[in-house]
Amino acid sequence: MVSPLSVEPALPELFRSGDLCELLTADEPLPFEFAGLEGGAPALLICDHAARYLPRALGNLALDHADLARHIAWDIGIADVTRDLSRRLAAPAVLSHFSRLAIDPNRHLRSAGSIPEVTDNTTVPGNLNLEFGQRLARVESLFKPYHAAVARMIEALVASGRPPSLIFMHSFTPVMDGVERPWEIGILWDRDGRLPLPLIDRLRAMGIAVGDNEPYSGSSTEDYSLHAHGQARGLPSVLVEIRQDLIDTHAGAEIWSRKLQEALAPLL
């Protein structure tokens, strides 16, 4: 029997020390959370846009509550899918616990989308004309601790003799810029087809409308996580995008978690 990973108690203590969480007060949640640490599968689920939480120091970035509930703030429905899939696959998961409006964990820091001033035609007033120190606080308090948690989890799995396949979990809007997106799920990848290509085949065999590097491309130079954690380490990796109207309820999230379990389990 594989023993549970031991990283969960250590990481929060590590990231409460020093100045790494200077943007967050002691009673606010850490910028990451774990699920399924007892799982023994050689896989890790990574959910970059799981939450829409904004540190109190940032207020609401001068947006209204309706905007903060939209896809511009998080990937709707994907956190529920990730937690349920973690349980079904017996695989651990790392989920972000901050809004992509504060800083996007799946954008290179040099990217204009890292701290977006405008997103899907919506201006984010609280992100305009930021000073270097204000940007740095978000990098040090949110972006770096989250990715350090992902890296530490990967290292723990490798050390336990289970080099993981990495499954990056996202969701996409049914319509963008007035164009309907016909895919139910998108499988994004760059140069390593070990996991994505057979996954595409299995999903299509299940009668699912699959986009191969649609509605986005895994080779995007703007994106960060797939390249930094998977490609750079030579680990089998895939980025999964599920259409949001299919998973915006708990029932829908469970249906798609079950579909992904059926497609992924034999490949892991």
Salt bridges, closest charged atoms under 4 A:
ASP27 OD1 - ARG56 NH2 2.51
GLU33 OE2 - ARG83 NH2 3.17
ASP48 OD2 - HIS170 NE2 3.60
ASP67 OD1 - ARG70 NH1 2.95
ASP75 OD2 - HIS49 ND1 3.37
ASP75 OD1 - ARG100 NH1 2.85
ASP75 OD2 - HIS170 ND1 3.14
ASP80 OD2 - HIS250 ND1 2.87
ASP84 OD1 - ARG87 NH2 2.67
ASP84 OD2 - ARG88 NE 2.71
ASP104 OD1 - HIS49 NE2 2.67
ASP104 OD2 - ARG100 NH2 3.52
ASP120 OD2 - ARG70 NH2 3.40
ASP120 OD2 - HIS71 NE2 2.78
GLU140 OE2 - LYS144 NZ 2.87
GLU155 OE2 - ARG233 NH2 3.54
ASP190 OD2 - ARG191 NH1 3.86
ASP190 OD2 - HIS227 NE2 3.60
ASP192 OD2 - ARG194 NH2 2.51
ASP223 OD1 - ARG107 NH1 2.94
ASP245 OD1 - ARG243 NE 2.70
GLU254 OE2 - ARG88 NH2 3.61
GLU254 OE2 - ARG258 NH1 3.70
